[in-house]
Amino acid sequence: MPTIDTTIEAFLASKNFDPATISRLGFWSQQFSHKELSDISEEDVDNALVTLSTRGKMIPVRMMAEESGELLREFFRQRR
């Protein structure tokens, strides 16, 4: 059964996406990378949405807020 990471990798390989989409996918990857898609429960998603609402739009990197989209794209490129 595919995991969220393998699904995201296939999705990103299908075409180029803007940094905002990649950043959003990165969030879900961080939340569920170890789970198979069929094992993600409604409660898991609810908890992740609470985390998302408290986190905000940017991830702090080295004391500055940076968009994470390009970092995630590079992460998935290196995994291939």
C-alpha positions in Angstrom: 0.0 0.0 0.0 1.4 3.4 -0.9 2.5 5.9 1.8 1.8 9.6 1.6 5.4 10.2 0.6 5.3 7.8 -2.4 2.1 9.4 -3.5 3.5 12.9 -3.2 6.6 11.8 -5.1 4.5 10.5 -8.0 2.3 13.7 -8.0 5.4 16.0 -8.1 6.9 13.9 -10.9 3.8 14.5 -13.0 4.5 18.2 -13.7 6.0 21.3 -12.2 4.2 22.9 -9.3 4.3 26.3 -7.6 6.2 26.6 -4.3 2.9 27.0 -2.3 1.6 23.7 -3.5 4.9 22.0 -2.7 4.9 23.6 0.7 1.4 22.3 1.4 2.4 18.8 0.4 5.5 19.1 2.6 3.3 19.7 5.6 1.2 16.6 4.9 4.4 14.6 4.3 5.7 15.7 7.7 2.5 14.6 9.4 2.0 11.3 7.8 5.2 10.1 6.0 5.3 6.9 8.0 1.7 5.9 7.4 0.1 4.1 4.6 -2.7 6.1 3.0 -5.4 3.6 4.2 -4.2 3.9 7.8 -4.7 7.7 8.0 -7.8 8.3 10.1 -10.2 11.2 10.4 -8.7 11.9 13.8 -5.2 12.0 12.3 -6.3 14.6 9.8 -8.2 16.6 12.5 -5.0 16.6 14.6 -2.9 17.7 11.7 -5.3 20.5 10.9 -5.0 21.8 14.5 -1.2 21.7 14.1 -1.5 23.5 10.8 -3.7 26.3 12.2 -1.3 26.9 15.1 1.8 26.8 12.9 0.9 29.5 10.4 2.0 29.8 6.8 5.7 29.9 7.1 8.2 27.5 8.7 10.9 29.3 10.7 14.4 28.5 9.4 17.5 29.8 11.0 15.6 32.5 12.9 13.9 33.7 9.8 10.6 32.7 8.2 11.2 31.2 4.7 8.9 29.5 2.3 9.6 25.8 2.4 8.4 24.8 -1.1 11.8 24.8 -2.8 13.4 23.0 0.1 10.9 20.2 -0.2 11.2 20.0 -4.0 15.0 19.6 -3.6 14.4 16.9 -0.8 12.2 14.8 -3.1 14.6 15.3 -6.1 17.5 13.9 -4.0 15.4 10.9 -2.9 15.1 9.6 -6.5 
